[in-house]
Each structure stands twice: as C-alpha cells, then as structure tokens.
Amino acid sequence: QVRLVASGGGLVQAGGSLRLSCAASGSVVSINAVGWFRQAPGKQRDLVAVIMRSGATNYADSVKGQFTISRDNTKNTVYLQMNSLKPEDTAVYFCAASSAFGSNWYAHEYDYWGQGTQVTVSS
C-alpha cells in the first residue's frame, strides 16, 4: 500500500510560479512511475507530467517548457515546478503512483492517488 500526500497549491497571478509536492509513504519500492494529473471543472482528469523509476520524464504538450517534474529519493517526494502560469492552468492537481510498466499516461494505469490540491491562476 502506498499513501500519497499532495501539497503546494494556491492562488497565484498569471505569470507566477508554484511548486507542488507529492510525498509518498508505505511500499514505495513498488512504485514504477509518479504522475501529476489535473482536472478542471467539467473536464476529464489529464496527465501533465510523469517521472519513471529510471528518472525519465514525459510531459503533456500543453506544459512542455513550462512545467518540470523532479524527485528527491531521500524524501520520497516528487515535485512539479510550474512556471509562467496561465489562467487555463487552473485546476485541481492530483499526484498518483503506478506500479505498472505501461505508458503510465492514463489515469486507469495508476494504483494510488493523493488528495487533490487546488491551483488557481488569476488573470
């Protein structure tokens, strides 16, 4: 079992930055990938970034060059640095962990979810 705790959301003006954190505990050795998803009202939950056990990363086209996913293995924590934020980045952001060796691109591939953290970008 893996427990994920997400934090770091808040209200920021357009052009500002936020860093989200996802702290994992429990059977972290079983984790193959950690992803950050976001869900805006009335929309589906989409992946924005994922980091694999190998350290490889992948990003949604909409956030490439804007968001950076990283991790600190000593703290079992994955971060999402979000820069140049835009109002359209407003959403609830979720971190999730997958033990699968698939694409890790889709929500159904993830076994464990943290609680969401709200990110609101004002214009």
CYANA upper distance limits for C-alpha pairs under 8 A (distance plus 0.5 A):
  1 GLN  CA     26 GLY  CA      6.36
  1 GLN  CA     27 SER  CA      6.03
  2 VAL  CA     24 ALA  CA      7.22
  2 VAL  CA     25 SER  CA      6.26
  2 VAL  CA     26 GLY  CA      5.22
  2 VAL  CA     27 SER  CA      5.85
  2 VAL  CA     28 VAL  CA      6.80
  2 VAL  CA    112 TYR  CA      6.99
  3 ARG  CA     24 ALA  CA      6.10
  3 ARG  CA     25 SER  CA      5.71
  3 ARG  CA     26 GLY  CA      6.66
  3 ARG  CA    112 TYR  CA      7.65
  3 ARG  CA    113 TRP  CA      8.14
  3 ARG  CA    114 GLY  CA      7.58
  4 LEU  CA     22 CYS  CA      6.76
  4 LEU  CA     23 ALA  CA      6.07
  4 LEU  CA     24 ALA  CA      5.12
  4 LEU  CA     25 SER  CA      7.13
  4 LEU  CA     95 CYS  CA      7.84
  4 LEU  CA     96 ALA  CA      7.81
  4 LEU  CA    112 TYR  CA      7.85
  4 LEU  CA    113 TRP  CA      6.79
  4 LEU  CA    114 GLY  CA      5.02
  4 LEU  CA    115 GLN  CA      8.09
  5 VAL  CA     21 SER  CA      8.44
  5 VAL  CA     22 CYS  CA      5.94
  5 VAL  CA     23 ALA  CA      5.68
  5 VAL  CA     24 ALA  CA      7.11
  5 VAL  CA    114 GLY  CA      5.70
  5 VAL  CA    115 GLN  CA      6.97
  6 ALA  CA     20 LEU  CA      7.58
  6 ALA  CA     21 SER  CA      6.05
  6 ALA  CA     22 CYS  CA      4.86
  6 ALA  CA     23 ALA  CA      6.99
  6 ALA  CA     94 PHE  CA      7.52
  6 ALA  CA     95 CYS  CA      7.02
  6 ALA  CA    114 GLY  CA      6.36
  6 ALA  CA    115 GLN  CA      6.70
  6 ALA  CA    116 GLY  CA      7.13
  6 ALA  CA    117 THR  CA      6.92
  7 SER  CA     20 LEU  CA      6.21
  7 SER  CA     21 SER  CA      5.73
  7 SER  CA     22 CYS  CA      7.02
  7 SER  CA    117 THR  CA      6.57
  8 GLY  CA     18 LEU  CA      7.58
  8 GLY  CA     19 ARG  CA      6.44
  8 GLY  CA     20 LEU  CA      4.93
  8 GLY  CA     21 SER  CA      6.54
  8 GLY  CA    117 THR  CA      7.61
  9 GLY  CA     18 LEU  CA      7.55
  9 GLY  CA     19 ARG  CA      8.05
  9 GLY  CA     20 LEU  CA      6.73
  9 GLY  CA     93 TYR  CA      8.46
  9 GLY  CA    117 THR  CA      5.74
  9 GLY  CA    118 GLN  CA      5.71
  9 GLY  CA    119 VAL  CA      5.40
  9 GLY  CA    120 THR  CA      8.42
 10 GLY  CA     18 LEU  CA      8.35
 10 GLY  CA    117 THR  CA      8.39
 10 GLY  CA    118 GLN  CA      6.62
 10 GLY  CA    119 VAL  CA      5.56
 10 GLY  CA    120 THR  CA      6.65
 11 LEU  CA    119 VAL  CA      6.65
 11 LEU  CA    120 THR  CA      5.25
 11 LEU  CA    121 VAL  CA      6.42
 11 LEU  CA    122 SER  CA      7.82
 12 VAL  CA     16 GLY  CA      6.54
 12 VAL  CA     17 SER  CA      7.76
 12 VAL  CA     18 LEU  CA      8.22
 12 VAL  CA    119 VAL  CA      8.37
 12 VAL  CA    120 THR  CA      6.82
 12 VAL  CA    121 VAL  CA      5.52
 12 VAL  CA    122 SER  CA      6.77
 13 GLN  CA     85 LEU  CA      8.14
 13 GLN  CA    121 VAL  CA      5.86
 13 GLN  CA    122 SER  CA      5.28
 13 GLN  CA    123 SER  CA      6.70
 14 ALA  CA     84 SER  CA      7.40
 14 ALA  CA     85 LEU  CA      5.81
 14 ALA  CA     86 LYS  CA      5.49
 14 ALA  CA     87 PRO  CA      6.84
 14 ALA  CA    121 VAL  CA      6.18
 14 ALA  CA    122 SER  CA      6.17
 14 ALA  CA    123 SER  CA      5.83
 15 GLY  CA     83 ASN  CA      7.58
 15 GLY  CA     84 SER  CA      4.62
 15 GLY  CA     85 LEU  CA      5.38
 15 GLY  CA     86 LYS  CA      6.88
 16 GLY  CA     83 ASN  CA      6.73
 16 GLY  CA     84 SER  CA      5.93
 16 GLY  CA     85 LEU  CA      6.00
 17 SER  CA     81 GLN  CA      7.95
 17 SER  CA     82 MET  CA      5.92
 17 SER  CA     83 ASN  CA      4.92
 17 SER  CA     84 SER  CA      6.64
 17 SER  CA     85 LEU  CA      6.64
 18 LEU  CA     81 GLN  CA      6.66
 18 LEU  CA     82 MET  CA      5.77
 18 LEU  CA     83 ASN  CA      7.25
 19 ARG  CA     79 TYR  CA      7.16
 19 ARG  CA     80 LEU  CA      6.03
 19 ARG  CA     81 GLN  CA      4.90
 19 ARG  CA     82 MET  CA      6.44
 20 LEU  CA     79 TYR  CA      5.99
 20 LEU  CA     80 LEU  CA      5.48
 20 LEU  CA     81 GLN  CA      6.94
 20 LEU  CA     82 MET  CA      8.41
 21 SER  CA     77 THR  CA      7.10
 21 SER  CA     78 VAL  CA      6.33
 21 SER  CA     79 TYR  CA      5.06
 21 SER  CA     80 LEU  CA      7.03
 22 CYS  CA     77 THR  CA      5.86
 22 CYS  CA     78 VAL  CA      5.60
 22 CYS  CA     79 TYR  CA      6.74
 22 CYS  CA     95 CYS  CA      6.78
 22 CYS  CA    114 GLY  CA      8.21
 23 ALA  CA     75 LYS  CA      7.99
 23 ALA  CA     76 ASN  CA      6.42
 23 ALA  CA     77 THR  CA      4.85
 23 ALA  CA     78 VAL  CA      7.10
 24 ALA  CA     28 VAL  CA      7.24
 24 ALA  CA     76 ASN  CA      5.96
 24 ALA  CA     77 THR  CA      6.56
 25 SER  CA     76 ASN  CA      7.66
 27 SER  CA     31 ILE  CA      8.18
 28 VAL  CA     76 ASN  CA      8.17
 30 SER  CA     99 SER  CA      6.21
 31 ILE  CA     53 ARG  CA      7.81
 31 ILE  CA     97 ALA  CA      6.67
 31 ILE  CA     98 SER  CA      6.14
 31 ILE  CA     99 SER  CA      5.20
 32 ASN  CA     52 MET  CA      6.37
 32 ASN  CA     53 ARG  CA      5.48
 32 ASN  CA     97 ALA  CA      7.97
 32 ASN  CA     98 SER  CA      6.23
 32 ASN  CA     99 SER  CA      5.33
 32 ASN  CA    100 ALA  CA      6.87
 32 ASN  CA    101 PHE  CA      7.36
 33 ALA  CA     50 VAL  CA      7.23
 33 ALA  CA     51 ILE  CA      6.11
 33 ALA  CA     52 MET  CA      4.75
 33 ALA  CA     53 ARG  CA      6.20
 33 ALA  CA     97 ALA  CA      6.30
 33 ALA  CA     98 SER  CA      5.69
 33 ALA  CA     99 SER  CA      7.27
 33 ALA  CA    100 ALA  CA      8.32
 33 ALA  CA    104 ASN  CA      7.46
 34 VAL  CA     50 VAL  CA      6.13
 34 VAL  CA     51 ILE  CA      6.00
 34 VAL  CA     52 MET  CA      7.06
 34 VAL  CA     78 VAL  CA      7.93
 34 VAL  CA     95 CYS  CA      7.45
 34 VAL  CA     96 ALA  CA      6.09
 34 VAL  CA     97 ALA  CA      4.98
 34 VAL  CA     98 SER  CA      6.79
 35 GLY  CA     47 LEU  CA      7.33
 35 GLY  CA     48 VAL  CA      8.05
 35 GLY  CA     49 ALA  CA      6.15
 35 GLY  CA     50 VAL  CA      4.54
 35 GLY  CA     51 ILE  CA      6.84
 35 GLY  CA     95 CYS  CA      6.11
 35 GLY  CA     96 ALA  CA      5.80
 35 GLY  CA     97 ALA  CA      6.93
 35 GLY  CA    104 ASN  CA      8.23
 36 TRP  CA     47 LEU  CA      6.42
 36 TRP  CA     48 VAL  CA      6.24
 36 TRP  CA     49 ALA  CA      5.85
 36 TRP  CA     50 VAL  CA      6.77
 36 TRP  CA     80 LEU  CA      8.02
 36 TRP  CA     93 TYR  CA      7.28
 36 TRP  CA     94 PHE  CA      6.14
 36 TRP  CA     95 CYS  CA      4.96
 36 TRP  CA     96 ALA  CA      6.93
 37 PHE  CA     45 ARG  CA      6.74
 37 PHE  CA     46 ASP  CA      5.73
 37 PHE  CA     47 LEU  CA      4.66
 37 PHE  CA     48 VAL  CA      5.89
 37 PHE  CA     49 ALA  CA      7.68
 37 PHE  CA     93 TYR  CA      6.13
 37 PHE  CA     94 PHE  CA      5.59
 37 PHE  CA     95 CYS  CA      6.67
 37 PHE  CA     96 ALA  CA      8.17
 38 ARG  CA     45 ARG  CA      5.99
 38 ARG  CA     46 ASP  CA      6.05
 38 ARG  CA     47 LEU  CA      7.01
 38 ARG  CA     48 VAL  CA      7.37
 38 ARG  CA     91 ALA  CA      6.31
 38 ARG  CA     92 VAL  CA      5.97
 38 ARG  CA     93 TYR  CA      4.77
 38 ARG  CA     94 PHE  CA      6.50
 39 GLN  CA     43 LYS  CA      6.64
 39 GLN  CA     44 GLN  CA      6.37
 39 GLN  CA     45 ARG  CA      4.93
 39 GLN  CA     46 ASP  CA      6.96
 39 GLN  CA     91 ALA  CA      5.75
 39 GLN  CA     92 VAL  CA      5.80
 39 GLN  CA     93 TYR  CA      7.01
 40 ALA  CA     44 GLN  CA      7.83
 40 ALA  CA     45 ARG  CA      8.10
 40 ALA  CA     90 THR  CA      7.20
 40 ALA  CA     91 ALA  CA      4.82
 40 ALA  CA     92 VAL  CA      6.81
 41 PRO  CA     91 ALA  CA      7.75
 45 ARG  CA    107 ALA  CA      7.87
 46 ASP  CA    106 TYR  CA      7.98
 46 ASP  CA    107 ALA  CA      7.89
 47 LEU  CA     59 TYR  CA      8.40
 47 LEU  CA     60 ALA  CA      7.27
 47 LEU  CA    105 TRP  CA      6.83
 47 LEU  CA    106 TYR  CA      7.34
 47 LEU  CA    107 ALA  CA      7.90
 48 VAL  CA     59 TYR  CA      6.11
 48 VAL  CA     60 ALA  CA      5.43
 48 VAL  CA     62 SER  CA      8.41
 48 VAL  CA     63 VAL  CA      7.29
 49 ALA  CA     57 THR  CA      7.68
 49 ALA  CA     58 ASN  CA      6.13
 49 ALA  CA     59 TYR  CA      4.86
 49 ALA  CA     60 ALA  CA      6.76
 49 ALA  CA     67 PHE  CA      8.43
 49 ALA  CA     68 THR  CA      8.27
 49 ALA  CA     69 ILE  CA      6.94
 50 VAL  CA     57 THR  CA      6.06
 50 VAL  CA     58 ASN  CA      5.89
 50 VAL  CA     59 TYR  CA      7.10
 50 VAL  CA     69 ILE  CA      7.49
 50 VAL  CA    104 ASN  CA      7.99
 50 VAL  CA    105 TRP  CA      8.17
 51 ILE  CA     55 GLY  CA      6.44
 51 ILE  CA     56 ALA  CA      6.20
 51 ILE  CA     57 THR  CA      4.93
 51 ILE  CA     58 ASN  CA      7.20
 51 ILE  CA     69 ILE  CA      7.24
 51 ILE  CA     70 SER  CA      7.63
 52 MET  CA     56 ALA  CA      5.77
 52 MET  CA     57 THR  CA      6.79
 57 THR  CA     69 ILE  CA      7.74
 59 TYR  CA     63 VAL  CA      7.09
 59 TYR  CA     64 LYS  CA      6.36
 60 ALA  CA     64 LYS  CA      6.88
 63 VAL  CA     67 PHE  CA      6.06
 66 GLN  CA     82 MET  CA      6.74
 66 GLN  CA     83 ASN  CA      5.93
 66 GLN  CA     84 SER  CA      7.00
 66 GLN  CA     85 LEU  CA      8.40
 67 PHE  CA     80 LEU  CA      7.15
 67 PHE  CA     81 GLN  CA      6.00
 67 PHE  CA     82 MET  CA      5.03
 67 PHE  CA     83 ASN  CA      6.64
 68 THR  CA     79 TYR  CA      8.47
 68 THR  CA     80 LEU  CA      6.15
 68 THR  CA     81 GLN  CA      5.55
 68 THR  CA     82 MET  CA      7.14
 69 ILE  CA     78 VAL  CA      7.65
 69 ILE  CA     79 TYR  CA      6.10
 69 ILE  CA     80 LEU  CA      5.08
 69 ILE  CA     81 GLN  CA      6.85
 70 SER  CA     78 VAL  CA      6.22
 70 SER  CA     79 TYR  CA      5.72
 70 SER  CA     80 LEU  CA      7.11
 71 ARG  CA     76 ASN  CA      7.97
 71 ARG  CA     77 THR  CA      6.15
 71 ARG  CA     78 VAL  CA      4.64
 71 ARG  CA     79 TYR  CA      6.29
 72 ASP  CA     76 ASN  CA      6.53
 72 ASP  CA     77 THR  CA      5.91
 72 ASP  CA     78 VAL  CA      6.89
 73 ASN  CA     77 THR  CA      7.03
 85 LEU  CA     89 ASP  CA      6.91
 85 LEU  CA    121 VAL  CA      7.19
 86 LYS  CA     90 THR  CA      8.03
 86 LYS  CA    121 VAL  CA      6.55
 86 LYS  CA    122 SER  CA      8.22
 86 LYS  CA    123 SER  CA      7.98
 87 PRO  CA    120 THR  CA      7.78
 87 PRO  CA    121 VAL  CA      5.17
 87 PRO  CA    122 SER  CA      6.22
 87 PRO  CA    123 SER  CA      6.50
 88 GLU  CA    121 VAL  CA      8.08
 89 ASP  CA    119 VAL  CA      8.07
 89 ASP  CA    120 THR  CA      7.99
 89 ASP  CA    121 VAL  CA      7.24
 90 THR  CA    118 GLN  CA      8.30
 90 THR  CA    119 VAL  CA      5.87
 90 THR  CA    120 THR  CA      5.10
 90 THR  CA    121 VAL  CA      5.97
 91 ALA  CA    118 GLN  CA      6.61
 91 ALA  CA    119 VAL  CA      6.03
 91 ALA  CA    120 THR  CA      7.12
 92 VAL  CA    116 GLY  CA      6.16
 92 VAL  CA    117 THR  CA      5.91
 92 VAL  CA    118 GLN  CA      4.86
 92 VAL  CA    119 VAL  CA      6.47
 93 TYR  CA    116 GLY  CA      5.79
 93 TYR  CA    117 THR  CA      5.71
 93 TYR  CA    118 GLN  CA      6.66
 93 TYR  CA    119 VAL  CA      7.44
 94 PHE  CA    113 TRP  CA      7.55
 94 PHE  CA    114 GLY  CA      6.57
 94 PHE  CA    115 GLN  CA      6.82
 94 PHE  CA    116 GLY  CA      5.09
 94 PHE  CA    117 THR  CA      7.02
 95 CYS  CA    113 TRP  CA      6.53
 95 CYS  CA    114 GLY  CA      5.98
 95 CYS  CA    115 GLN  CA      8.20
 95 CYS  CA    116 GLY  CA      7.99
 96 ALA  CA    110 TYR  CA      6.69
 96 ALA  CA    111 ASP  CA      7.85
 96 ALA  CA    112 TYR  CA      5.97
 96 ALA  CA    113 TRP  CA      4.86
 96 ALA  CA    114 GLY  CA      6.60
 97 ALA  CA    110 TYR  CA      6.09
 97 ALA  CA    111 ASP  CA      6.57
 97 ALA  CA    112 TYR  CA      5.67
 97 ALA  CA    113 TRP  CA      7.04
 98 SER  CA    104 ASN  CA      7.60
 98 SER  CA    109 GLU  CA      6.94
 98 SER  CA    110 TYR  CA      4.84
 98 SER  CA    111 ASP  CA      5.80
 98 SER  CA    112 TYR  CA      7.29
 99 SER  CA    110 TYR  CA      7.80
 99 SER  CA    111 ASP  CA      7.45
100 ALA  CA    104 ASN  CA      7.88
100 ALA  CA    109 GLU  CA      7.31
100 ALA  CA    110 TYR  CA      8.09
102 GLY  CA    109 GLU  CA      8.04
104 ASN  CA    109 GLU  CA      6.38
104 ASN  CA    110 TYR  CA      7.74
105 TRP  CA    109 GLU  CA      7.96
106 TYR  CA    110 TYR  CA      8.05
